[in-house]
Amino acid sequence: MNISNKIQSFLELSPLKYRFLEAFSLNRSVKKYSASDYQIEMTLINIEGEEIDAINIKFFNAVDIKIGDLNNIYAMQIEIDDISSNQLEGLKFRVTEQENCGFSFSCEDFLVTRLRNGKE
């Protein structure tokens, strides 16, 4: 899937509905002489409606990670921009939390999974 289509498919999920952060994690593989870039995973919840509705987003090879104060944030607005034309060693996306400056980073790829009742 090309970059524009990937961002468009994220926007088609109506990400503004999923404004409440349930989980945020940073992971990477560390070996004796090397370490991989980070993978960031987050789960965002939609509290409107009767069923639990959520999306899980995994961001691969994340760099330039900045995390602000995530305490007492009521709602988030996540934006994903195409930065592939910047030619930054495989980085294709810039992710920012716009509402509270909660976090920002660049990554190579991402995968969004819609969850219902907490399950895929």
N, CA, C and O of each residue as an XYZ file, in Angstrom:
480
protein
N       0.858     -1.171      0.000
C       0.000      0.000      0.000
C       0.904      1.234      0.000
O       1.856      1.316      0.776
N       0.598      2.184     -0.873
C       1.463      3.369     -0.905
C       1.154      4.288      0.280
O       0.157      4.114      0.980
N       2.023      5.255      0.482
C       1.974      6.105      1.667
C       0.670      6.883      1.757
O       0.055      6.932      2.822
N       0.241      7.487      0.668
C      -1.005      8.266      0.681
C      -2.197      7.388      1.029
O      -3.069      7.796      1.796
N      -2.239      6.175      0.463
C      -3.340      5.254      0.755
C      -3.324      4.811      2.214
O      -4.380      4.644      2.824
N      -2.143      4.621      2.770
C      -2.025      4.193      4.161
C      -2.570      5.272      5.094
O      -3.313      4.964      6.025
N      -2.214      6.514      4.857
C      -2.740      7.617      5.674
C      -4.242      7.750      5.463
O      -4.982      7.976      6.420
N      -4.698      7.614      4.232
C      -6.129      7.706      3.939
C      -6.906      6.604      4.664
O      -7.990      6.863      5.187
N      -6.376      5.392      4.702
C      -7.078      4.309      5.396
C      -7.144      4.581      6.901
O      -8.122      4.208      7.549
N      -6.116      5.225      7.466
C      -6.156      5.642      8.869
C      -7.259      6.686      9.068
O      -8.031      6.594     10.022
N      -7.336      7.670      8.180
C      -8.345      8.726      8.292
C      -9.768      8.186      8.132
O     -10.707      8.715      8.727
N      -9.922      7.136      7.330
C     -11.248      6.538      7.133
C     -11.780      5.879      8.405
O     -12.985      5.654      8.520
N     -10.908      5.570      9.357
C     -11.353      5.020     10.640
C     -11.903      6.107     11.561
O     -12.314      5.818     12.685
N     -11.911      7.348     11.095
C     -12.351      8.493     11.899
C     -11.572      8.568     13.206
O     -12.147      8.420     14.285
N     -10.255      8.800     13.112
C      -9.427      8.764     14.323
C      -9.820      9.784     15.385
O      -9.449      9.625     16.548
N     -10.559     10.824     15.018
C     -10.995     11.789     16.031
C     -11.982     11.175     17.023
O     -12.177     11.713     18.112
N     -12.609     10.050     16.654
C     -13.487      9.347     17.594
C     -12.670      8.656     18.680
O     -13.152      8.487     19.801
N     -11.448      8.259     18.364
C     -10.600      7.490     19.276
C      -9.623      8.452     19.960
O      -8.459      8.549     19.572
N     -10.104      9.147     20.966
C      -9.335     10.251     21.562
C      -8.765      9.925     22.936
O      -8.053     10.746     23.514
N      -9.060      8.754     23.466
C      -8.680      8.450     24.840
C      -7.627      7.349     24.860
O      -7.858      6.242     24.374
N      -6.475      7.667     25.425
C      -5.343      6.753     25.453
C      -5.532      5.714     26.549
O      -5.655      6.053     27.726
N      -5.555      4.447     26.151
C      -5.652      3.356     27.122
C      -4.274      2.751     27.394
O      -3.964      2.394     28.531
N      -3.445      2.638     26.348
C      -2.125      2.020     26.517
C      -1.126      2.684     25.577
O      -1.469      3.086     24.465
N       0.117      2.791     26.045
C       1.209      3.357     25.257
C       2.466      2.612     25.672
O       2.825      2.607     26.849
N       3.147      1.975     24.702
C       4.363      1.243     25.060
C       5.451      1.445     24.016
O       5.188      1.618     22.825
N       6.687      1.415     24.513
C       7.896      1.486     23.685
C       8.632      0.163     23.838
O       8.846     -0.310     24.954
N       9.013     -0.424     22.728
C       9.757     -1.683     22.763
C      10.869     -1.645     21.740
O      10.744     -1.008     20.693
N      11.971     -2.338     22.049
C      13.026     -2.516     21.069
C      13.829     -3.750     21.439
O      13.807     -4.205     22.583
N      14.525     -4.274     20.470
C      15.372     -5.442     20.657
C      16.795     -4.971     20.942
O      17.361     -4.188     20.180
N      17.363     -5.450     22.035
C      18.725     -5.084     22.399
C      19.571     -6.351     22.426
O      19.237     -7.332     23.090
N      20.675     -6.304     21.685
C      21.613     -7.418     21.653
C      22.960     -6.924     22.156
O      23.113     -5.746     22.480
N      23.915     -7.805     22.219
C      25.205     -7.454     22.796
C      25.857     -6.252     22.119
O      26.393     -5.380     22.803
N      25.821     -6.188     20.789
C      26.516     -5.111     20.079
C      25.592     -4.222     19.263
O      26.063     -3.416     18.460
N      24.300     -4.355     19.453
C      23.395     -3.519     18.668
C      22.034     -3.406     19.354
O      21.705     -4.166     20.265
N      21.272     -2.448     18.893
C      19.901     -2.264     19.361
C      19.080     -1.768     18.182
O      19.544     -0.951     17.387
N      17.877     -2.263     18.080
C      16.998     -1.841     16.993
C      16.336     -0.517     17.351
O      16.387     -0.068     18.496
N      15.711      0.101     16.343
C      14.881      1.273     16.613
C      13.656      0.815     17.399
O      13.364     -0.379     17.477
N      12.968      1.748     17.962
C      11.815      1.429     18.794
C      10.588      1.077     17.964
O      10.415      1.550     16.841
N       9.751      0.242     18.542
C       8.391      0.030     18.061
C       7.492      0.648     19.122
O       7.632      0.364     20.312
N       6.573      1.492     18.681
C       5.628      2.130     19.600
C       4.251      1.530     19.325
O       3.827      1.400     18.177
N       3.578      1.175     20.393
C       2.233      0.623     20.258
C       1.305      1.384     21.187
O       1.634      1.638     22.346
N       0.144      1.742     20.664
C      -0.836      2.431     21.505
C      -2.237      1.929     21.189
O      -2.543      1.522     20.068
N      -3.070      1.971     22.213
C      -4.481      1.651     22.061
C      -5.270      2.896     22.430
O      -5.088      3.479     23.499
N      -6.143      3.286     21.528
C      -6.994      4.464     21.714
C      -8.451      4.019     21.759
O      -8.873      3.162     20.982
N      -9.209      4.605     22.667
C     -10.584      4.191     22.933
C     -11.573      5.255     22.471
O     -11.318      6.455     22.574
N     -12.703      4.785     21.962
C     -13.865      5.630     21.673
C     -14.878      5.349     22.775
O     -15.362      4.223     22.891
N     -15.204      6.344     23.580
C     -16.134      6.128     24.686
C     -17.579      6.475     24.329
O     -18.478      6.346     25.160
N     -17.795      6.912     23.093
C     -19.162      7.198     22.666
C     -19.823      5.885     22.261
O     -19.181      5.045     21.631
N     -21.050      5.700     22.599
C     -21.750      4.471     22.248
C     -21.742      3.489     23.399
O     -21.139      3.736     24.444
N     -22.421      2.366     23.194
C     -22.580      1.380     24.261
C     -21.465      0.348     24.298
O     -21.127     -0.140     25.376
N     -20.880     -0.003     23.150
C     -19.806     -0.984     23.109
C     -18.452     -0.307     23.222
O     -18.281      0.855     22.852
N     -17.488     -1.068     23.745
C     -16.114     -0.576     23.741
C     -15.630     -0.639     22.302
O     -15.705     -1.684     21.656
N     -15.145      0.465     21.818
C     -14.643      0.554     20.453
C     -13.248      1.142     20.549
O     -13.057      2.186     21.173
N     -12.275      0.489     19.940
C     -10.890      0.940     20.087
C     -10.105      0.648     18.823
O     -10.510     -0.164     17.991
N      -8.976      1.326     18.696
C      -8.012      1.004     17.653
C      -6.658      0.797     18.322
O      -6.311      1.463     19.297
N      -5.913     -0.140     17.768
C      -4.548     -0.397     18.195
C      -3.650      0.017     17.038
O      -3.870     -0.394     15.898
N      -2.635      0.833     17.330
C      -1.727      1.304     16.289
C      -0.309      0.897     16.669
O       0.148      1.172     17.778
N       0.383      0.241     15.744
C       1.789     -0.116     15.917
C       2.602      0.703     14.931
O       2.304      0.736     13.738
N       3.622      1.359     15.437
C       4.524      2.169     14.621
C       5.894      1.497     14.629
O       6.436      1.195     15.692
N       6.446      1.266     13.453
C       7.675      0.499     13.323
C       8.876      1.393     13.033
O       8.781      2.361     12.278
N      10.013      1.049     13.650
C      11.279      1.770     13.478
C      11.120      3.254     13.795
O      11.449      4.121     12.984
N      10.612      3.521     14.985
C      10.383      4.899     15.432
C      11.682      5.530     15.930
O      12.461      4.900     16.644
N      11.899      6.783     15.541
C      13.069      7.556     15.963
C      12.630      8.979     16.285
O      11.485      9.359     16.039
N      13.550      9.757     16.834
C      13.278     11.154     17.198
C      12.030     11.232     18.077
O      11.138     12.050     17.854
N      11.995     10.362     19.076
C      10.823     10.229     19.947
C      10.860     11.291     21.039
O      11.846     11.437     21.762
N       9.773     12.017     21.136
C       9.610     13.019     22.187
C       8.284     12.709     22.882
O       7.236     12.639     22.239
N       8.343     12.524     24.207
C       7.140     12.222     24.972
C       6.995     13.278     26.059
O       7.892     13.475     26.878
N       5.863     13.946     26.050
C       5.580     14.964     27.059
C       4.829     14.364     28.229
O       4.861     13.152     28.444
N       4.172     15.188     28.963
C       3.397     14.773     30.123
C       2.078     14.170     29.645
O       1.252     14.863     29.051
N       1.885     12.885     29.906
C       0.654     12.213     29.494
C      -0.362     12.127     30.638
O      -1.448     11.576     30.461
N      -0.016     12.663     31.797
C      -0.934     12.648     32.937
C      -2.095     13.608     32.709
O      -1.930     14.702     32.171
N      -3.254     13.170     33.128
C      -4.462     14.012     33.126
C      -4.846     14.540     31.744
O      -5.512     15.569     31.634
N      -4.430     13.845     30.702
C      -4.866     14.239     29.361
C      -6.272     13.690     29.152
O      -6.501     12.485     29.247
N      -7.194     14.577     28.869
C      -8.577     14.145     28.681
C      -8.783     13.547     27.287
O      -9.399     12.489     27.156
N      -8.283     14.205     26.259
C      -8.500     13.718     24.896
C      -7.279     14.033     24.039
O      -6.578     15.020     24.262
N      -7.044     13.174     23.057
C      -5.897     13.331     22.172
C      -6.351     13.494     20.728
O      -7.453     13.092     20.354
N      -5.489     14.086     19.940
C      -5.717     14.189     18.505
C      -4.410     13.794     17.814
O      -3.435     14.545     17.842
N      -4.397     12.623     17.200
C      -3.183     12.107     16.574
C      -3.212     12.410     15.083
O      -4.202     12.163     14.395
N      -2.108     12.948     14.611
C      -1.968     13.289     13.194
C      -0.782     12.507     12.629
O       0.274     12.424     13.255
N      -0.971     11.938     11.443
C       0.100     11.216     10.756
C       0.336     11.901      9.416
O      -0.575     12.011      8.596
N       1.565     12.360      9.200
C       1.915     13.076      7.978
C       2.937     12.299      7.164
O       3.765     11.574      7.714
N       2.871     12.457      5.862
C       3.817     11.860      4.915
C       5.089     12.704      4.887
O       5.047     13.878      4.520
N       6.220     12.109      5.276
C       7.506     12.818      5.210
C       8.478     12.092      4.272
O       9.685     12.330      4.318
N       7.950     11.214      3.431
C       8.815     10.403      2.558
C       9.651     11.255      1.605
O      10.751     10.855      1.222
N       9.146     12.413      1.225
C       9.899     13.269      0.300
C      11.118     13.911      0.968
O      11.979     14.463      0.283
N      11.197     13.842      2.307
C      12.351     14.393      3.019
C      13.593     13.509      2.902
O      14.691     13.929      3.268
N      13.422     12.293      2.395
C      14.520     11.339      2.177
C      15.357     11.125      3.430
O      16.576     11.296      3.413
N      14.693     10.751      4.512
C      15.360     10.549      5.793
C      15.529      9.058      6.107
O      14.850      8.535      6.991
N      16.411      8.382      5.403
C      16.798      6.999      5.674
C      15.606      6.086      5.950
O      15.576      5.421      6.985
N      14.654      6.039      5.076
C      13.528      5.121      5.200
C      12.372      5.621      6.034
O      11.347      4.943      6.118
N      12.495      6.778      6.654
C      11.387      7.312      7.441
C      10.325      7.857      6.499
O      10.621      8.632      5.589
N       9.083      7.440      6.729
C       8.008      7.828      5.827
C       6.905      8.631      6.500
O       6.137      9.317      5.826
N       6.818      8.550      7.835
C       5.699      9.175      8.533
C       6.179      9.975      9.741
O       7.128      9.590     10.425
N       5.503     11.096      9.986
C       5.709     11.887     11.203
C       4.401     11.831     11.980
O       3.343     12.178     11.456
N       4.480     11.398     13.220
C       3.303     11.228     14.066
C       3.367     12.250     15.187
O       4.379     12.359     15.879
N       2.294     12.994     15.363
C       2.240     13.983     16.434
C       0.882     13.933     17.126
O      -0.152     13.707     16.498
N       0.918     14.148     18.422
C      -0.312     14.306     19.180
C      -0.521     15.809     19.269
O       0.239     16.503     19.945
N      -1.535     16.311     18.600
C      -1.720     17.745     18.394
C      -2.401     18.470     19.561
O      -2.096     19.633     19.824
N      -3.290     17.815     20.239
C      -4.128     18.474     21.249
C      -3.329     18.960     22.462
O      -3.546     20.068     22.951
N      -2.397     18.118     22.945
C      -1.683     18.410     24.189
C      -0.165     18.359     24.046
O       0.551     18.434     25.045
N       0.336     18.231     22.814
C       1.774     18.040     22.579
C       2.286     16.854     23.390
O       3.383     16.901     23.947
N       1.487     15.791     23.451
C       1.810     14.618     24.267
C       2.989     13.821     23.764
O       3.771     13.305     24.562
N       3.133     13.708     22.443
C       4.255     12.964     21.884
C       4.416     13.292     20.413
O       3.502     13.796     19.760
N       5.598     12.993     19.912
C       5.868     13.096     18.478
C       7.031     12.172     18.164
O       7.893     11.930     19.008
N       7.047     11.660     16.944
C       8.128     10.804     16.481
C       7.980     10.592     14.983
O       6.937     10.886     14.399
N       9.031     10.082     14.377
C       9.004      9.676     12.969
C       9.130      8.161     12.925
O       9.714      7.553     13.822
N       8.578      7.552     11.875
C       8.650      6.096     11.780
C       8.659      5.657     10.315
O       8.356      6.426      9.403
N       9.016      4.402     10.136
C       9.093      3.827      8.805
C       7.733      3.345      8.309
O       7.425      3.458      7.122
N       6.922      2.807      9.218
C       5.647      2.233      8.814
C       4.724      2.161     10.032
O       5.166      2.321     11.170
N       3.439      1.919      9.776
C       2.495      1.718     10.872
C       1.385      0.780     10.435
O       1.116      0.606      9.247
N       0.752      0.186     11.429
C      -0.345     -0.751     11.205
C      -1.453     -0.419     12.191
O      -1.215     -0.325     13.395
N      -2.670     -0.243     11.676
C      -3.822      0.075     12.516
C      -4.772     -1.113     12.497
O      -5.115     -1.635     11.436
N      -5.196     -1.536     13.698
C      -6.163     -2.614     13.830
C      -7.343     -2.092     14.637
O      -7.170     -1.530     15.718
N      -8.531     -2.281     14.104
C      -9.733     -1.856     14.829
C     -10.153     -2.980     15.768
O     -10.212     -4.145     15.375
N     -10.443     -2.615     17.004
C     -10.840     -3.583     18.037
C     -12.281     -3.323     18.423
O     -12.722     -2.175     18.476
N     -13.004     -4.377     18.689
C     -14.373     -4.262     19.213
C     -14.428     -5.074     20.496
O     -13.981     -6.220     20.541
N     -14.978     -4.469     21.531
C     -15.024     -5.106     22.857
C     -13.650     -5.575     23.299
O     -13.512     -6.609     23.952
N     -12.628     -4.795     22.933
C     -11.264     -5.098     23.347
C     -10.598     -6.221     22.584
O      -9.509     -6.651     22.963
N     -11.229     -6.722     21.495
C     -10.667     -7.843     20.729
C     -10.608     -7.474     19.248
O     -11.395     -6.662     18.763
N      -9.644     -8.097     18.529
C      -9.529     -7.862     17.080
C     -10.722     -8.431     16.349
O     -10.802     -8.330     15.125
